[in-house]
Amino acid sequence: MRFWHKILLAVLVLFIVALDISVIMVMKKSWQLNMESETRRATSEQLLIANNIYENLESIRSRGIAITPVLLVNVVQSYGGHYSQQGIELELRENGQLIYPADGERNRTKAENSISLEMPLPSPYDDLELKYSRDISDLYTQQKELNRFFVMMNWIVGPLLVLLLYLLIRHLTRPLKLLAETTRTIADGDYSNRVLLSARDEFGELAVHFNRMASVVEQRMNDLSDMAEQKQRMVDNLAHELRTPLTSMQGFAEYLTSANIGQEDQIKAGHYIWSETVRLKNLAFTLLDLSVLRHQPLVQTEVETAGLFKTVLQTMQQKSEENGIRLEAQCSIPSVRGDADLLASFLVNVLDNAIHASEPGSLVCLLAYQQNGEAVLEISDSGSGMTEEQSRRAFEPFYRADPARSRVYGNAGLGLSLCRQIAEAHDARVELESVHGQGTKIRLHLTS
C-alpha cells in the first residue's frame, strides 16, 4: 500500500468516526434537552390542572355542597374533555381506585409514545391522585427523521469526502512523488536530475537540500570517474614506460650474452643498459616521492627566497649551460613559508621542463613577488609553449606535451604531477599560463 493510500484511509476513517461520534453526541444531547423541556412543560401543565381542580372543589364546598364521587367525576371530566383535544389524557384515582374515566370510557388507542406524571391533589384532597399523560409521538417522529437525515448525509458526504481527500492528499504528497522519481533516476545513474519544486514549506526545504545533496553526489561521481580514468591512464602509461626500457635492456643483455662481440660493442651495449637503468631508477624515485607527499604530513618553516633560488640555480647550472639557456632570478620578497626541500624540488622540475622547451640562447626567469596577499614563485620561459589541451593535461602523471622531446631527455612525464602534489601539500595553488609558440609561465601561490 502506497503512502498516500495510507494517509487517505487514515484521515477518512478518523474524520468519519469523529464526525459520526460528534453528530451522535449532539443528537443525543438535543434529545435529552427536548425531553427535559417536555417534562417541564408536562409538570407545569399537570400542576396547573391540579390547582384548577382543587379550586373548583373548594369553590363548590364553600357553597355548602357536598363533594360526591359523581360531582368529582364531573369536575375532572370537564378538564379531561378540554385537554383531550390537545393530546392530553387525565386520570383520577381515589385511594388507588380509578374513578375517572370509567373503564368503559378509557381510550383504548392510547399513544405509544407519551410522557406520564402522577401527583396528589392538595390537602384536604390528598387522597385523590391525578395522572397526566401527553402524547409526544411528534417528538419521536422528529428524532427518527433526524436519524434518517443523518444516515442519508453519511451516504452523500462520505463519497464527496473521499473525492476531496483524494485530491487534497494527492496534491500534498506530490512533492514526495517527485522526490521518489528523482531518487529513482539518480539510483539508475542519472546524477543530473533535480527536484523541480518551488514550495516554501518543509517539502520545499527538503527539495533544496535534496538538490544540494544530488549536486554533491554528482560532483563526487564525476571526480571518481575522472580519478578512475586518470588512474587507468597512469597504469597504461606506466606499463608503456616500463616496457620500452625493459625491452631495450633485454635486447642488449641478449646481445651481450649470445654474440661474439668486441670490447667497443660491449661498452656500447652496457651504456644503453646503464642509461635505461638510470631511467627506471628516476621513475621509481619520482613515484616514491609522489607516494610520500600523499601520506606524510608537511612541516612548514620560513624559507629565504634568495637562498632557495641560489640552491636551485646551482642545481640547474650544468644542464642550462649544456642547452645554451640563460637563467635569471629576481626576488622582491625576503621569504616564503613552506618546506625548503619540496619548494626546491618544485622549482627544479619546472625549470627542467622550461629548459627542455626553450631554444638555445633563450632566457628563463625565476621570480618571487607579492600578489593579492600571497607569495608567488614564478618560472617563465619563451619556449614552444602548449596548446589548450596540453595545458589542461599538463599536470597528469606520465603526460608529455612533446613525447619525442621528452624521450630524448629521459623524461617520464611525472615532473609537473610531482609539482602539483607539492602545491597541494602546501595548501597552495598552481597556475599555468601558456601560449603555443610563445612560451609558458607557471606560478605557485603560497599563503604569506
C-alpha positions in Angstrom: 0.0 0.0 0.0 1.4 3.4 -1.0 1.9 6.2 1.5 -0.9 8.4 0.1 -3.3 5.4 0.3 -2.5 5.1 4.0 -3.0 8.8 4.6 -6.3 8.7 2.7 -7.7 5.7 4.6 -6.4 7.0 8.0 -7.8 10.5 7.5 -11.1 9.2 6.1 -11.7 6.8 8.9 -10.7 9.3 11.6 -12.8 12.0 10.0 -15.9 9.9 9.6 -15.6 8.3 13.1 -15.0 11.7 14.7 -17.9 13.3 12.7 -20.3 10.5 13.5 -19.4 10.5 17.1 -19.8 14.3 17.3 -23.2 14.2 15.5 -24.5 11.3 17.6 -23.5 13.2 20.8 -25.2 16.3 19.5 -28.3 14.4 18.6 -28.3 12.7 22.0 -27.9 16.0 23.8 -30.6 17.5 21.7 -33.0 14.6 22.5 -32.1 15.0 26.2 -32.8 18.7 26.2 -36.1 18.2 24.3 -37.2 15.5 26.8 -36.3 17.8 29.7 -38.3 20.6 28.1 -41.3 18.3 27.5 -41.1 17.1 31.1 -41.0 20.6 32.5 -44.0 21.5 30.3 -45.9 18.4 31.4 -45.1 19.1 35.1 -46.3 22.7 34.7 -49.5 21.7 32.9 -50.2 19.0 35.5 -49.7 21.4 38.3 -52.0 23.9 36.6 -54.7 21.3 36.1 -54.4 20.0 39.7 -54.7 23.6 41.1 -57.7 24.3 38.9 -59.5 21.1 40.0 -58.6 21.9 43.6 -60.0 25.5 43.3 -63.2 24.2 41.7 -63.7 21.7 44.5 -63.0 24.3 47.1 -65.5 26.7 45.4 -68.2 24.0 45.4 -67.5 23.1 49.0 -67.6 26.8 50.1 -71.2 27.0 48.8 -72.1 24.2 51.2 -72.4 21.5 48.5 -71.1 18.1 49.4 -68.3 16.6 47.2 -69.8 13.4 45.9 -68.0 10.9 43.6 -70.4 11.9 40.8 -69.6 15.6 41.3 -65.9 14.9 41.5 -66.0 13.0 38.2 -68.0 15.8 36.6 -65.4 18.3 37.6 -62.5 16.2 36.3 -64.4 15.3 33.2 -64.8 19.0 32.2 -61.0 19.4 32.2 -60.4 16.0 30.6 -62.6 16.8 27.7 -60.9 20.2 27.2 -57.3 18.8 27.3 -58.0 15.7 25.3 -58.2 17.9 22.2 -54.5 18.8 22.9 -53.4 15.2 23.2 -53.5 15.2 27.0 -55.2 12.4 28.9 -56.2 12.7 32.6 -56.9 10.0 35.1 -58.1 10.4 38.7 -57.8 7.8 41.4 -59.2 7.8 44.9 -57.2 5.7 47.3 -55.7 3.9 44.3 -59.1 3.2 42.7 -59.7 4.6 39.2 -62.8 6.9 39.3 -62.1 8.8 36.0 -62.5 7.8 33.3 -64.7 4.9 33.8 -63.4 1.6 32.4 -65.8 1.7 29.5 -64.8 5.3 28.7 -61.0 4.8 28.7 -59.2 5.4 25.5 -58.1 2.0 24.2 -55.9 3.6 21.5 -53.5 5.1 23.9 -50.5 6.7 22.3 -47.4 4.5 22.0 -45.1 7.4 22.9 -46.2 9.5 25.8 -45.0 11.2 28.9 -46.9 10.4 32.1 -46.8 12.1 35.6 -48.7 11.4 38.8 -49.3 13.7 41.7 -51.8 14.0 44.6 -54.2 16.9 44.9 -53.5 19.5 47.6 -55.0 18.8 51.1 -57.7 18.1 52.1 -58.0 16.2 48.8 -54.7 14.4 49.1 -56.5 11.0 48.9 -57.1 11.9 45.2 -54.2 11.3 42.7 -54.2 13.0 39.3 -52.3 11.2 36.4 -51.2 13.3 33.5 -50.4 11.7 30.1 -49.4 13.6 27.0 -48.7 12.2 23.5 -45.1 13.1 22.3 -45.1 11.0 19.2 -44.3 14.1 17.2 -41.0 14.4 19.1 -40.1 10.7 18.4 -41.1 11.2 14.7 -38.9 14.3 14.5 -36.0 12.3 16.1 -36.4 9.4 13.6 -36.5 11.9 10.7 -33.3 13.4 12.0 -31.7 10.0 12.3 -32.7 9.2 8.7 -31.3 12.5 7.5 -28.0 11.8 9.3 -27.7 8.4 7.6 -28.6 10.0 4.2 -25.9 12.7 4.8 -23.4 10.0 5.6 -24.0 8.3 2.3 -23.8 11.7 0.5 -20.9 13.2 2.4 -18.8 10.0 2.5 -18.1 9.7 -1.2 -17.7 13.5 -1.5 -15.3 13.5 1.3 -13.3 10.6 -0.3 -13.0 12.6 -3.5 -11.9 15.8 -1.8 -9.4 14.0 0.4 -8.1 12.2 -2.6 -7.5 15.4 -4.5 -6.0 17.1 -1.4 -3.7 14.3 -0.4 -2.5 13.8 -4.0 -1.7 17.4 -4.1 0.1 17.4 -0.7 2.0 14.3 -1.5 3.1 15.4 -5.0 6.5 16.5 -3.7 7.1 13.0 -2.3 6.3 11.6 -5.7 8.7 14.0 -7.4 11.4 13.1 -4.8 10.8 9.4 -5.4 11.0 9.7 -9.1 14.2 11.8 -8.9 15.8 9.4 -6.4 15.0 6.5 -8.8 16.6 8.3 -11.7 19.7 9.0 -9.6 19.8 5.4 -8.5 19.7 4.4 -12.1 22.8 6.5 -12.8 21.4 9.9 -14.0 23.0 12.2 -11.4 22.0 15.4 -13.3 18.3 15.1 -12.5 16.9 17.5 -9.9 13.6 18.1 -8.0 11.7 21.0 -9.6 9.7 22.2 -6.6 9.2 25.8 -5.6 7.2 25.3 -2.4 8.1 27.3 0.7 7.1 24.6 3.2 9.0 21.7 4.6 8.8 19.9 1.3 10.4 22.9 -0.4 13.3 22.9 2.1 13.6 19.1 1.6 13.8 19.6 -2.1 16.5 22.3 -1.7 18.6 20.1 0.5 18.0 17.1 -1.8 19.2 19.0 -4.8 22.3 20.1 -2.9 23.0 16.5 -2.0 22.4 15.4 -5.6 24.8 18.1 -6.8 27.5 16.9 -4.3 26.9 13.3 -5.3 27.1 14.2 -9.0 30.4 16.1 -8.4 31.8 13.2 -6.3 30.8 10.7 -9.0 32.4 12.9 -11.7 35.5 13.2 -9.6 35.6 9.4 -9.0 35.1 8.9 -12.7 37.9 11.3 -13.5 40.2 9.7 -10.9 39.4 6.2 -12.2 40.2 7.4 -15.7 43.4 9.1 -14.6 44.5 6.0 -12.6 43.8 3.8 -15.6 45.7 6.2 -17.9 48.5 6.2 -15.3 48.7 2.4 -15.2 48.7 2.3 -19.0 51.4 4.9 -19.3 53.4 3.2 -16.5 53.2 -0.1 -18.4 54.3 1.7 -21.5 57.1 3.4 -19.7 58.4 0.2 -18.3 58.0 -1.8 -21.5 60.4 0.4 -23.5 63.4 0.3 -21.2 62.9 -3.3 -20.2 62.7 -4.3 -23.9 65.9 -2.4 -24.6 67.7 -3.9 -21.6 66.6 -7.4 -22.6 67.7 -6.9 -26.1 71.2 -5.6 -25.2 71.6 -8.2 -22.5 70.9 -11.0 -25.0 73.3 -9.2 -27.4 76.0 -9.3 -24.7 75.5 -13.0 -23.8 74.8 -14.6 -27.2 77.0 -12.8 -29.6 80.8 -12.8 -30.1 81.3 -9.0 -30.0 84.2 -6.7 -29.4 85.0 -4.6 -26.5 83.7 -1.4 -28.1 80.3 -3.1 -28.8 80.2 -4.4 -25.2 80.8 -0.9 -23.9 78.1 0.5 -26.2 75.6 -2.2 -25.1 76.5 -1.7 -21.4 76.0 2.1 -21.8 72.5 1.5 -23.2 71.7 -0.9 -20.3 73.1 1.7 -17.8 71.1 4.6 -19.2 67.8 2.6 -19.2 68.6 1.5 -15.6 69.0 5.2 -14.6 65.8 6.0 -16.3 63.9 3.3 -14.4 65.6 4.4 -11.1 64.4 8.0 -11.7 60.9 6.8 -12.5 60.8 4.7 -9.3 62.2 7.6 -7.1 59.6 10.0 -8.6 56.8 7.7 -7.9 58.1 7.2 -4.4 58.2 11.0 -3.9 54.5 11.2 -5.0 53.5 8.5 -2.5 55.4 10.2 0.3 53.7 13.5 -0.4 50.3 11.9 -0.2 50.9 10.2 3.2 53.5 12.3 5.1 52.5 15.5 7.0 54.3 18.6 6.0 56.2 20.8 8.4 56.4 24.4 7.1 59.0 27.0 8.1 60.2 30.4 6.8 62.4 29.9 3.7 64.6 32.7 2.4 63.9 33.2 -1.3 67.4 34.3 -2.1 68.9 31.2 -0.6 66.3 29.0 -2.3 66.9 30.5 -5.7 70.7 30.2 -5.2 70.3 26.5 -4.5 68.1 25.9 -7.4 70.3 27.8 -9.9 73.3 25.8 -8.7 71.5 22.6 -9.3 70.4 23.6 -12.8 73.5 25.4 -13.9 75.2 22.5 -15.7 72.0 21.5 -17.6 71.3 25.1 -18.6 74.8 25.6 -19.9 74.7 22.3 -21.8 71.5 23.5 -23.6 72.6 27.1 -24.0 69.9 28.5 -21.8 70.4 31.7 -19.6 68.9 31.6 -16.1 67.9 34.8 -14.2 66.4 35.2 -10.7 64.7 38.2 -9.1 63.4 38.4 -5.5 61.1 41.1 -4.3 60.1 39.3 -1.1 62.6 38.1 1.5 61.0 34.8 2.4 58.1 32.4 1.8 56.6 29.8 4.1 56.9 26.1 3.3 59.3 23.2 3.1 62.6 24.2 1.6 63.4 20.8 0.0 60.0 20.5 -1.6 60.0 24.1 -2.9 63.4 23.5 -4.4 62.1 20.3 -6.0 59.2 22.2 -7.4 61.4 24.8 -8.9 63.9 22.3 -10.3 61.2 20.3 -12.0 59.6 23.3 -13.6 63.0 24.7 -14.7 63.9 21.4 -16.2 60.8 21.5 -18.3 61.4 25.1 -19.3 65.0 24.4 -20.3 63.9 21.4 -22.5 61.1 23.5 -24.1 63.4 26.5 -24.9 65.7 27.1 -27.8 69.4 27.7 -27.3 70.1 31.3 -26.3 66.7 31.7 -24.7 66.1 33.2 -21.2 64.3 31.5 -18.4 63.3 33.7 -15.4 62.8 32.8 -11.8 60.7 35.3 -9.9 59.5 35.8 -6.3 56.9 38.5 -5.5 53.8 39.5 -3.6 50.4 39.5 -5.2 47.0 39.9 -3.5 48.3 39.0 -0.1 50.0 35.8 -1.5 53.7 35.0 -2.0 54.2 33.9 -5.7 57.1 31.8 -7.1 57.1 32.1 -10.9 59.1 30.4 -13.7 58.7 31.9 -17.2 60.2 30.9 -20.5 59.8 31.9 -24.1 59.9 28.4 -25.5 57.5 26.3 -27.6 54.5 26.7 -25.2 51.5 24.5 -25.1 48.0 24.2 -26.7 44.9 24.5 -24.6 44.5 20.7 -24.5 48.2 20.3 -23.5 47.8 22.9 -20.7 44.7 21.2 -19.3 46.5 17.8 -19.1 50.0 19.1 -18.2 49.8 18.0 -14.5 48.6 14.5 -15.3 51.1 11.7 -14.4 53.1 10.4 -17.4 51.6 13.1 -19.7 54.1 14.6 -22.2 53.3 17.6 -24.2 56.0 16.6 -26.7 56.7 12.8 -26.3 59.6 12.8 -28.8 61.5 15.6 -26.9 60.7 14.0 -23.5 62.1 10.7 -24.5 65.3 12.3 -25.7 65.9 13.7 -22.2 64.6 10.6 -20.4 61.5 12.4 -19.1 58.7 10.1 -17.9 56.2 12.9 -17.6 56.0 12.9 -13.8 57.6 16.3 -13.1 54.6 18.5 -13.2 52.5 15.9 -11.5 55.0 16.0 -8.6 54.8 19.8 -8.6 51.0 19.6 -8.2 51.4 17.2 -5.3 53.9 19.6 -3.7 51.5 22.5 -4.1 48.6 20.5 -2.5 50.9 19.6 0.4 51.4 23.4 1.0 47.7 24.2 0.6 48.8 26.3 -2.4 47.6 26.5 -5.9 49.4 26.2 -9.2 48.6 28.4 -12.1 49.8 27.6 -15.6 49.7 30.2 -18.4 50.9 29.1 -21.8 50.6 30.2 -25.4 51.6 27.9 -28.2 54.8 29.1 -29.8 55.3 31.9 -27.3 56.2 30.4 -24.0 54.9 29.2 -20.6 54.6 30.7 -17.1 54.0 28.6 -14.1 53.1 30.2 -10.8 53.0 28.8 -7.3 50.7 30.9 -5.0 51.6 30.4 -1.3 49.9 31.9 1.7 52.0 34.6 3.3 
